[in-house]
Amino acid sequence: MIDVKGRWALVTGGARGIGRLVCLFLAERGCNIILQSRKKEHADKVKAEVENFGVKCIPVEAELSDLDSVEAMLKEIDSLGVDVDIVMNNAGMQVAYRTEYMTTPSEDYTKSFLINTTSPMMICYHFIPKMQKKGFGRIVNTTSGIALEPEQAGYSASKAALNKVTIDIGSKLQGSNVMINLTDPGWCRTDLGGPHAPNAPESSIPGVVVGAFVDDGKSGRIFGAGLFYDMTLEEAVDAAQKMCSPY
C-alpha cells in the first residue's frame, strides 16, 4: 500500500458529495489536494475542512462540459509547480431520467459524453505522460453500475465508454508504477443519486479511494465500493490487490 503523505491529488467534483469525502480521506492521510469545482468559491467549505488536517488545498475551477475550460484548468494546475501524483476523476452528471425513453434527445448523449467521458479522459491524457516520466501515478475514474435502463441512456452510455477507454489504456500501463483503474461508488444519496438512493455517501469509503493506494502494477480493474464496505483501508487494499486485471 502506498503512502500518500506529501503527495498531490487532483479531485474533480471535490466540493460536495463523494468527492468531498475523497478529499477528506486523502487529506487525513497527509495528501495535498487540488480541488476542482465549477467555481472556486464552491470549494471554500471543503478547503477549510481539508486544511484542518495540516495539508494544502488549492481550488481550481472548470466547467467540464466546456473543453476550453478544462484546458484552462490544466494550464493553471501546471503553473502551480507541483507534481500531480493522483487523479480522482470523481465529477459526473446524470443529465435526465427519461420515462419516455424513445424520445431521448441527442443532447443527452452529447452533454453526458463531454462531462462523463471526454473531460475525464482529457485529464488522463494530460497527466499520464507526466506520471510516466517521473515513474509514479495513480488514476481512478468513476464509473456506474447502471444497466438495462434506457431511461438513463446518455449517462450509462458515457460511463460504458469511460470503462472501455480506461481498460484499454490500462493495458498499455500494465506492470508499471503508473496505474489507472475504475471505481463504482454504488447508488448513493448525493445530488446525482438523489434522496431516495439506498446508500449513504459514506458507504462508498474506502472503496472509491482504494485505487489510489494499490501498489501491484495492475490496471483496468473496476473496484465496486460495495465490495469493500466496512473494511479498513488496509483490508480494502489487500482485497483489491487480489483482484485480477481484465487482460
ROLO-964204 format. One record per residue (C-alpha): chain; x, y, z; residue in three letters; residue number from 1. Coordinates in nm, 3 decimals, m for minus. Each point is the difference from the previous one (the first is absolute). Layout:
BEGIN
<cadena = A, east = X, north = Y, up = Z, residuo = ALA, num = NUM>
...
//
This chain:
BEGIN
<cadena = A, east = 0.000, north = 0.000, up = 0.000, residuo = MET, num = 1>
<cadena = A, east = 0.142, north = 0.336, up = m0.097, residuo = ILE, num = 2>
<cadena = A, east = 0.047, north = 0.292, up = 0.237, residuo = ASP, num = 3>
<cadena = A, east = m0.170, north = 0.315, up = m0.131, residuo = VAL, num = 4>
<cadena = A, east = 0.152, north = 0.234, up = 0.259, residuo = LYS, num = 5>
<cadena = A, east = 0.144, north = 0.306, up = m0.170, residuo = GLY, num = 6>
<cadena = A, east = m0.136, north = m0.094, up = m0.342, residuo = ARG, num = 7>
<cadena = A, east = m0.246, north = 0.204, up = m0.207, residuo = TRP, num = 8>
<cadena = A, east = m0.338, north = m0.125, up = m0.118, residuo = ALA, num = 9>
<cadena = A, east = m0.238, north = 0.161, up = m0.247, residuo = LEU, num = 10>
<cadena = A, east = m0.359, north = m0.074, up = 0.100, residuo = VAL, num = 11>
<cadena = A, east = m0.270, north = 0.106, up = m0.246, residuo = THR, num = 12>
<cadena = A, east = m0.341, north = 0.071, up = 0.142, residuo = GLY, num = 13>
<cadena = A, east = 0.164, north = 0.035, up = 0.339, residuo = GLY, num = 14>
<cadena = A, east = m0.226, north = 0.268, up = 0.147, residuo = ALA, num = 15>
<cadena = A, east = m0.286, north = m0.229, up = 0.096, residuo = ARG, num = 16>
<cadena = A, east = m0.128, north = m0.355, up = 0.032, residuo = GLY, num = 17>
<cadena = A, east = 0.239, north = m0.287, up = m0.053, residuo = ILE, num = 18>
<cadena = A, east = 0.266, north = 0.236, up = m0.138, residuo = GLY, num = 19>
<cadena = A, east = 0.007, north = 0.184, up = 0.331, residuo = ARG, num = 20>
<cadena = A, east = 0.042, north = m0.329, up = 0.187, residuo = LEU, num = 21>
<cadena = A, east = 0.288, north = m0.095, up = m0.230, residuo = VAL, num = 22>
<cadena = A, east = 0.171, north = 0.333, up = 0.070, residuo = CYS, num = 23>
<cadena = A, east = m0.035, north = m0.044, up = 0.376, residuo = LEU, num = 24>
<cadena = A, east = 0.114, north = m0.365, up = m0.008, residuo = PHE, num = 25>
<cadena = A, east = 0.316, north = 0.085, up = m0.192, residuo = LEU, num = 26>
<cadena = A, east = 0.070, north = 0.313, up = 0.205, residuo = ALA, num = 27>
<cadena = A, east = m0.031, north = m0.195, up = 0.324, residuo = GLU, num = 28>
<cadena = A, east = 0.287, north = m0.215, up = m0.129, residuo = ARG, num = 29>
<cadena = A, east = 0.218, north = 0.300, up = m0.078, residuo = GLY, num = 30>
<cadena = A, east = m0.080, north = 0.049, up = m0.368, residuo = CYS, num = 31>
<cadena = A, east = m0.019, north = 0.352, up = m0.143, residuo = ASN, num = 32>
<cadena = A, east = m0.310, north = 0.069, up = m0.207, residuo = ILE, num = 33>
<cadena = A, east = m0.071, north = 0.185, up = m0.323, residuo = ILE, num = 34>
<cadena = A, east = m0.377, north = 0.032, up = 0.015, residuo = LEU, num = 35>
<cadena = A, east = m0.197, north = 0.054, up = m0.320, residuo = GLN, num = 36>
<cadena = A, east = m0.348, north = 0.145, up = 0.000, residuo = SER, num = 37>
<cadena = A, east = m0.198, north = 0.216, up = m0.240, residuo = ARG, num = 38>
<cadena = A, east = 0.089, north = 0.312, up = 0.196, residuo = LYS, num = 39>
<cadena = A, east = 0.286, north = 0.039, up = 0.247, residuo = LYS, num = 40>
<cadena = A, east = m0.229, north = 0.147, up = 0.263, residuo = GLU, num = 41>
<cadena = A, east = m0.199, north = m0.324, up = 0.002, residuo = HIS, num = 42>
<cadena = A, east = 0.307, north = m0.163, up = 0.154, residuo = ALA, num = 43>
<cadena = A, east = 0.039, north = 0.240, up = 0.295, residuo = ASP, num = 44>
<cadena = A, east = m0.159, north = m0.227, up = 0.261, residuo = LYS, num = 45>
<cadena = A, east = 0.181, north = m0.316, up = m0.106, residuo = VAL, num = 46>
<cadena = A, east = 0.329, north = 0.190, up = m0.033, residuo = LYS, num = 47>
<cadena = A, east = m0.027, north = 0.098, up = 0.367, residuo = ALA, num = 48>
<cadena = A, east = m0.084, north = m0.359, up = 0.098, residuo = GLU, num = 49>
<cadena = A, east = 0.295, north = m0.136, up = m0.196, residuo = VAL, num = 50>
<cadena = A, east = 0.244, north = 0.253, up = 0.146, residuo = GLU, num = 51>
<cadena = A, east = m0.104, north = m0.103, up = 0.350, residuo = ASN, num = 52>
<cadena = A, east = 0.211, north = m0.311, up = m0.064, residuo = PHE, num = 53>
<cadena = A, east = 0.310, north = 0.214, up = m0.044, residuo = GLY, num = 54>
<cadena = A, east = 0.028, north = m0.044, up = m0.377, residuo = VAL, num = 55>
<cadena = A, east = m0.034, north = 0.241, up = m0.289, residuo = LYS, num = 56>
<cadena = A, east = m0.314, north = 0.040, up = m0.207, residuo = CYS, num = 57>
<cadena = A, east = m0.011, north = 0.196, up = m0.325, residuo = ILE, num = 58>
<cadena = A, east = m0.340, north = 0.056, up = m0.163, residuo = PRO, num = 59>
<cadena = A, east = m0.019, north = 0.011, up = m0.379, residuo = VAL, num = 60>
<cadena = A, east = m0.306, north = 0.051, up = m0.214, residuo = GLU, num = 61>
<cadena = A, east = m0.119, north = m0.155, up = m0.322, residuo = ALA, num = 62>
<cadena = A, east = m0.328, north = m0.063, up = m0.174, residuo = GLU, num = 63>
<cadena = A, east = 0.045, north = m0.359, up = m0.115, residuo = LEU, num = 64>
<cadena = A, east = m0.249, north = 0.040, up = m0.285, residuo = SER, num = 65>
<cadena = A, east = 0.234, north = 0.264, up = m0.148, residuo = ASP, num = 66>
<cadena = A, east = 0.330, north = m0.144, up = m0.124, residuo = LEU, num = 67>
<cadena = A, east = 0.160, north = 0.346, up = m0.019, residuo = ASP, num = 68>
<cadena = A, east = m0.077, north = 0.040, up = 0.370, residuo = SER, num = 69>
<cadena = A, east = 0.158, north = m0.339, up = 0.074, residuo = VAL, num = 70>
<cadena = A, east = 0.311, north = 0.097, up = m0.197, residuo = GLU, num = 71>
<cadena = A, east = 0.026, north = 0.328, up = 0.192, residuo = ALA, num = 72>
<cadena = A, east = m0.023, north = m0.192, up = 0.328, residuo = MET, num = 73>
<cadena = A, east = 0.278, north = m0.235, up = m0.104, residuo = LEU, num = 74>
<cadena = A, east = 0.224, north = 0.294, up = m0.090, residuo = LYS, num = 75>
<cadena = A, east = m0.071, north = 0.154, up = 0.339, residuo = GLU, num = 76>
<cadena = A, east = 0.092, north = m0.325, up = 0.175, residuo = ILE, num = 77>
<cadena = A, east = 0.325, north = m0.021, up = m0.199, residuo = ASP, num = 78>
<cadena = A, east = 0.085, north = 0.354, up = 0.111, residuo = SER, num = 79>
<cadena = A, east = m0.018, north = m0.105, up = 0.366, residuo = LEU, num = 80>
<cadena = A, east = 0.337, north = m0.172, up = m0.027, residuo = GLY, num = 81>
<cadena = A, east = m0.108, north = m0.318, up = 0.179, residuo = VAL, num = 82>
<cadena = A, east = m0.004, north = m0.361, up = m0.116, residuo = ASP, num = 83>
<cadena = A, east = m0.350, north = m0.146, up = m0.020, residuo = VAL, num = 84>
<cadena = A, east = 0.050, north = m0.358, up = 0.119, residuo = ASP, num = 85>
<cadena = A, east = m0.366, north = m0.100, up = 0.030, residuo = ILE, num = 86>
<cadena = A, east = m0.302, north = 0.087, up = m0.213, residuo = VAL, num = 87>
<cadena = A, east = m0.346, north = m0.078, up = 0.133, residuo = MET, num = 88>
<cadena = A, east = m0.243, north = 0.062, up = m0.286, residuo = ASN, num = 89>
<cadena = A, east = m0.303, north = 0.010, up = 0.222, residuo = ASN, num = 90>
<cadena = A, east = m0.216, north = 0.266, up = m0.168, residuo = ALA, num = 91>
<cadena = A, east = m0.292, north = m0.115, up = m0.210, residuo = GLY, num = 92>
<cadena = A, east = m0.349, north = 0.093, up = m0.109, residuo = MET, num = 93>
<cadena = A, east = m0.325, north = m0.186, up = m0.052, residuo = GLN, num = 94>
<cadena = A, east = m0.169, north = 0.224, up = m0.255, residuo = VAL, num = 95>
<cadena = A, east = m0.355, north = m0.135, up = 0.024, residuo = ALA, num = 96>
<cadena = A, east = m0.221, north = m0.298, up = 0.074, residuo = TYR, num = 97>
<cadena = A, east = m0.218, north = m0.055, up = m0.307, residuo = ARG, num = 98>
<cadena = A, east = m0.312, north = m0.199, up = 0.081, residuo = THR, num = 99>
<cadena = A, east = m0.092, north = 0.037, up = m0.367, residuo = GLU, num = 100>
<cadena = A, east = 0.342, north = m0.124, up = m0.104, residuo = TYR, num = 101>
<cadena = A, east = m0.088, north = m0.033, up = m0.367, residuo = MET, num = 102>
<cadena = A, east = m0.005, north = 0.381, up = m0.009, residuo = THR, num = 103>
<cadena = A, east = 0.350, north = 0.035, up = 0.149, residuo = THR, num = 104>
<cadena = A, east = 0.156, north = 0.310, up = m0.161, residuo = PRO, num = 105>
<cadena = A, east = 0.347, north = m0.007, up = m0.151, residuo = SER, num = 106>
<cadena = A, east = 0.111, north = 0.262, up = 0.253, residuo = GLU, num = 107>
<cadena = A, east = m0.017, north = m0.263, up = 0.273, residuo = ASP, num = 108>
<cadena = A, east = 0.286, north = m0.179, up = m0.172, residuo = TYR, num = 109>
<cadena = A, east = 0.210, north = 0.297, up = m0.101, residuo = THR, num = 110>
<cadena = A, east = m0.003, north = 0.162, up = 0.345, residuo = LYS, num = 111>
<cadena = A, east = 0.041, north = m0.331, up = 0.185, residuo = SER, num = 112>
<cadena = A, east = 0.301, north = m0.097, up = m0.208, residuo = PHE, num = 113>
<cadena = A, east = 0.167, north = 0.339, up = 0.044, residuo = LEU, num = 114>
<cadena = A, east = m0.028, north = m0.012, up = 0.379, residuo = ILE, num = 115>
<cadena = A, east = 0.023, north = m0.372, up = 0.073, residuo = ASN, num = 116>
<cadena = A, east = 0.240, north = m0.121, up = m0.269, residuo = THR, num = 117>
<cadena = A, east = 0.182, north = 0.265, up = m0.201, residuo = THR, num = 118>
<cadena = A, east = 0.104, north = 0.236, up = 0.278, residuo = SER, num = 119>
<cadena = A, east = 0.123, north = m0.276, up = 0.235, residuo = PRO, num = 120>
<cadena = A, east = 0.201, north = m0.149, up = m0.283, residuo = MET, num = 121>
<cadena = A, east = 0.151, north = 0.338, up = m0.096, residuo = MET, num = 122>
<cadena = A, east = 0.115, north = 0.022, up = 0.361, residuo = ILE, num = 123>
<cadena = A, east = 0.145, north = m0.352, up = m0.022, residuo = CYS, num = 124>
<cadena = A, east = 0.182, north = 0.075, up = m0.325, residuo = TYR, num = 125>
<cadena = A, east = 0.145, north = 0.313, up = 0.155, residuo = HIS, num = 126>
<cadena = A, east = 0.142, north = m0.164, up = 0.312, residuo = PHE, num = 127>
<cadena = A, east = 0.094, north = m0.354, up = m0.104, residuo = ILE, num = 128>
<cadena = A, east = 0.312, north = 0.105, up = m0.198, residuo = PRO, num = 129>
<cadena = A, east = 0.115, north = 0.211, up = 0.294, residuo = LYS, num = 130>
<cadena = A, east = m0.056, north = m0.296, up = 0.233, residuo = MET, num = 131>
<cadena = A, east = 0.190, north = m0.232, up = m0.233, residuo = GLN, num = 132>
<cadena = A, east = 0.292, north = 0.242, up = m0.013, residuo = LYS, num = 133>
<cadena = A, east = 0.035, north = 0.005, up = 0.379, residuo = LYS, num = 134>
<cadena = A, east = m0.087, north = m0.370, up = 0.037, residuo = GLY, num = 135>
<cadena = A, east = m0.305, north = 0.029, up = 0.223, residuo = PHE, num = 136>
<cadena = A, east = m0.369, north = 0.071, up = m0.031, residuo = GLY, num = 137>
<cadena = A, east = m0.347, north = m0.117, up = 0.097, residuo = ARG, num = 138>
<cadena = A, east = m0.318, north = 0.084, up = m0.189, residuo = ILE, num = 139>
<cadena = A, east = m0.348, north = m0.104, up = 0.110, residuo = VAL, num = 140>
<cadena = A, east = m0.288, north = 0.062, up = m0.240, residuo = ASN, num = 141>
<cadena = A, east = m0.351, north = m0.016, up = 0.142, residuo = THR, num = 142>
<cadena = A, east = m0.246, north = m0.221, up = m0.184, residuo = THR, num = 143>
<cadena = A, east = m0.351, north = m0.128, up = 0.064, residuo = SER, num = 144>
<cadena = A, east = m0.164, north = m0.337, up = 0.029, residuo = GLY, num = 145>
<cadena = A, east = m0.323, north = 0.117, up = m0.165, residuo = ILE, num = 146>
<cadena = A, east = m0.121, north = m0.261, up = m0.248, residuo = ALA, num = 147>
<cadena = A, east = m0.316, north = m0.086, up = m0.192, residuo = LEU, num = 148>
<cadena = A, east = m0.140, north = 0.351, up = 0.048, residuo = GLU, num = 149>
<cadena = A, east = m0.059, north = 0.175, up = m0.332, residuo = PRO, num = 150>
<cadena = A, east = m0.154, north = 0.277, up = 0.209, residuo = GLU, num = 151>
<cadena = A, east = 0.357, north = 0.107, up = 0.081, residuo = GLN, num = 152>
<cadena = A, east = 0.154, north = m0.074, up = m0.339, residuo = ALA, num = 153>
<cadena = A, east = 0.226, north = 0.304, up = m0.030, residuo = GLY, num = 154>
<cadena = A, east = 0.147, north = m0.048, up = 0.346, residuo = TYR, num = 155>
<cadena = A, east = 0.045, north = m0.377, up = m0.019, residuo = SER, num = 156>
<cadena = A, east = 0.148, north = 0.013, up = m0.350, residuo = ALA, num = 157>
<cadena = A, east = 0.251, north = 0.265, up = 0.102, residuo = SER, num = 158>
<cadena = A, east = 0.109, north = m0.207, up = 0.298, residuo = LYS, num = 159>
<cadena = A, east = 0.028, north = m0.313, up = m0.216, residuo = ALA, num = 160>
<cadena = A, east = 0.226, north = 0.197, up = m0.234, residuo = ALA, num = 161>
<cadena = A, east = 0.211, north = 0.115, up = 0.294, residuo = LEU, num = 162>
<cadena = A, east = 0.036, north = m0.363, up = 0.108, residuo = ASN, num = 163>
<cadena = A, east = 0.114, north = m0.103, up = m0.347, residuo = LYS, num = 164>
<cadena = A, east = 0.266, north = 0.263, up = m0.048, residuo = VAL, num = 165>
<cadena = A, east = 0.127, north = m0.032, up = 0.359, residuo = THR, num = 166>
<cadena = A, east = 0.042, north = m0.376, up = m0.038, residuo = ILE, num = 167>
<cadena = A, east = 0.165, north = 0.041, up = m0.339, residuo = ASP, num = 168>
<cadena = A, east = 0.250, north = 0.258, up = 0.128, residuo = ILE, num = 169>
<cadena = A, east = 0.060, north = m0.219, up = 0.303, residuo = GLY, num = 170>
<cadena = A, east = 0.124, north = m0.275, up = m0.230, residuo = SER, num = 171>
<cadena = A, east = 0.286, north = 0.231, up = m0.104, residuo = LYS, num = 172>
<cadena = A, east = 0.090, north = 0.082, up = 0.361, residuo = LEU, num = 173>
<cadena = A, east = m0.015, north = m0.356, up = 0.130, residuo = GLN, num = 174>
<cadena = A, east = 0.291, north = m0.091, up = 0.225, residuo = GLY, num = 175>
<cadena = A, east = 0.114, north = 0.359, up = 0.046, residuo = SER, num = 176>
<cadena = A, east = m0.021, north = 0.232, up = 0.298, residuo = ASN, num = 177>
<cadena = A, east = m0.251, north = 0.217, up = m0.185, residuo = VAL, num = 178>
<cadena = A, east = m0.337, north = m0.162, up = 0.054, residuo = MET, num = 179>
<cadena = A, east = m0.349, north = 0.084, up = m0.123, residuo = ILE, num = 180>
<cadena = A, east = m0.309, north = m0.169, up = 0.140, residuo = ASN, num = 181>
<cadena = A, east = m0.373, north = 0.063, up = 0.039, residuo = LEU, num = 182>
<cadena = A, east = m0.228, north = 0.028, up = 0.298, residuo = THR, num = 183>
<cadena = A, east = m0.376, north = m0.039, up = 0.030, residuo = ASP, num = 184>
<cadena = A, east = m0.130, north = 0.178, up = 0.312, residuo = PRO, num = 185>
<cadena = A, east = m0.341, north = m0.166, up = m0.021, residuo = GLY, num = 186>
<cadena = A, east = m0.331, north = 0.182, up = 0.020, residuo = TRP, num = 187>
<cadena = A, east = 0.051, north = 0.259, up = 0.271, residuo = CYS, num = 188>
<cadena = A, east = m0.205, north = 0.287, up = 0.137, residuo = ARG, num = 189>
<cadena = A, east = 0.187, north = 0.281, up = m0.172, residuo = THR, num = 190>
<cadena = A, east = m0.112, north = 0.283, up = m0.228, residuo = ASP, num = 191>
<cadena = A, east = 0.048, north = m0.241, up = m0.289, residuo = LEU, num = 192>
<cadena = A, east = m0.151, north = m0.310, up = 0.165, residuo = GLY, num = 193>
<cadena = A, east = m0.294, north = 0.182, up = 0.154, residuo = GLY, num = 194>
<cadena = A, east = m0.160, north = m0.018, up = 0.345, residuo = PRO, num = 195>
<cadena = A, east = m0.155, north = m0.345, up = m0.047, residuo = HIS, num = 196>
<cadena = A, east = 0.322, north = m0.189, up = m0.072, residuo = ALA, num = 197>
<cadena = A, east = 0.054, north = m0.294, up = 0.237, residuo = PRO, num = 198>
<cadena = A, east = 0.356, north = 0.081, up = 0.104, residuo = ASN, num = 199>
<cadena = A, east = 0.153, north = 0.279, up = 0.201, residuo = ALA, num = 200>
<cadena = A, east = 0.295, north = 0.171, up = m0.171, residuo = PRO, num = 201>
<cadena = A, east = 0.222, north = m0.119, up = 0.284, residuo = GLU, num = 202>
<cadena = A, east = m0.060, north = m0.362, up = m0.108, residuo = SER, num = 203>
<cadena = A, east = 0.219, north = 0.065, up = m0.304, residuo = SER, num = 204>
<cadena = A, east = 0.309, north = 0.040, up = 0.221, residuo = ILE, num = 205>
<cadena = A, east = 0.255, north = m0.160, up = m0.021, residuo = PRO, num = 206>
<cadena = A, east = m0.105, north = m0.162, up = m0.329, residuo = GLY, num = 207>
<cadena = A, east = 0.010, north = 0.316, up = m0.210, residuo = VAL, num = 208>
<cadena = A, east = 0.353, north = 0.085, up = 0.112, residuo = VAL, num = 209>
<cadena = A, east = 0.160, north = m0.344, up = 0.005, residuo = VAL, num = 210>
<cadena = A, east = 0.132, north = 0.048, up = m0.354, residuo = GLY, num = 211>
<cadena = A, east = 0.219, north = 0.284, up = 0.128, residuo = ALA, num = 212>
<cadena = A, east = 0.172, north = m0.229, up = 0.249, residuo = PHE, num = 213>
<cadena = A, east = 0.052, north = m0.329, up = m0.186, residuo = VAL, num = 214>
<cadena = A, east = 0.359, north = m0.081, up = m0.085, residuo = ASP, num = 215>
<cadena = A, east = m0.003, north = m0.313, up = m0.215, residuo = ASP, num = 216>
<cadena = A, east = 0.049, north = 0.133, up = m0.352, residuo = GLY, num = 217>
<cadena = A, east = m0.344, north = m0.110, up = m0.118, residuo = LYS, num = 218>
<cadena = A, east = m0.226, north = 0.230, up = m0.198, residuo = SER, num = 219>
<cadena = A, east = m0.346, north = m0.020, up = m0.152, residuo = GLY, num = 220>
<cadena = A, east = m0.195, north = m0.137, up = 0.295, residuo = ARG, num = 221>
<cadena = A, east = m0.336, north = 0.123, up = 0.126, residuo = ILE, num = 222>
<cadena = A, east = m0.007, north = 0.038, up = 0.377, residuo = PHE, num = 223>
<cadena = A, east = m0.364, north = m0.009, up = 0.103, residuo = GLY, num = 224>
<cadena = A, east = m0.030, north = 0.185, up = 0.329, residuo = ALA, num = 225>
<cadena = A, east = m0.242, north = m0.260, up = 0.135, residuo = GLY, num = 226>
<cadena = A, east = 0.274, north = m0.263, up = m0.011, residuo = LEU, num = 227>
<cadena = A, east = 0.196, north = 0.191, up = 0.264, residuo = PHE, num = 228>
<cadena = A, east = m0.280, north = 0.115, up = 0.228, residuo = TYR, num = 229>
<cadena = A, east = 0.096, north = 0.019, up = 0.367, residuo = ASP, num = 230>
<cadena = A, east = 0.365, north = m0.089, up = m0.072, residuo = MET, num = 231>
<cadena = A, east = 0.299, north = 0.192, up = 0.121, residuo = THR, num = 232>
<cadena = A, east = 0.213, north = 0.155, up = m0.272, residuo = LEU, num = 233>
<cadena = A, east = 0.265, north = m0.266, up = 0.054, residuo = GLU, num = 234>
<cadena = A, east = m0.257, north = m0.278, up = m0.036, residuo = GLU, num = 235>
<cadena = A, east = m0.145, north = 0.165, up = m0.310, residuo = ALA, num = 236>
<cadena = A, east = 0.338, north = 0.035, up = m0.168, residuo = VAL, num = 237>
<cadena = A, east = 0.083, north = m0.362, up = 0.075, residuo = ASP, num = 238>
<cadena = A, east = m0.331, north = m0.113, up = m0.150, residuo = ALA, num = 239>
<cadena = A, east = 0.039, north = 0.228, up = m0.304, residuo = ALA, num = 240>
<cadena = A, east = 0.347, north = m0.130, up = m0.076, residuo = GLN, num = 241>
<cadena = A, east = m0.138, north = m0.353, up = m0.018, residuo = LYS, num = 242>
<cadena = A, east = m0.232, north = 0.105, up = m0.281, residuo = MET, num = 243>
<cadena = A, east = 0.115, north = m0.094, up = m0.347, residuo = CYS, num = 244>
<cadena = A, east = 0.039, north = 0.255, up = m0.277, residuo = SER, num = 245>
<cadena = A, east = m0.213, north = m0.066, up = m0.310, residuo = PRO, num = 246>
<cadena = A, east = 0.286, north = m0.088, up = m0.235, residuo = TYR, num = 247>
//
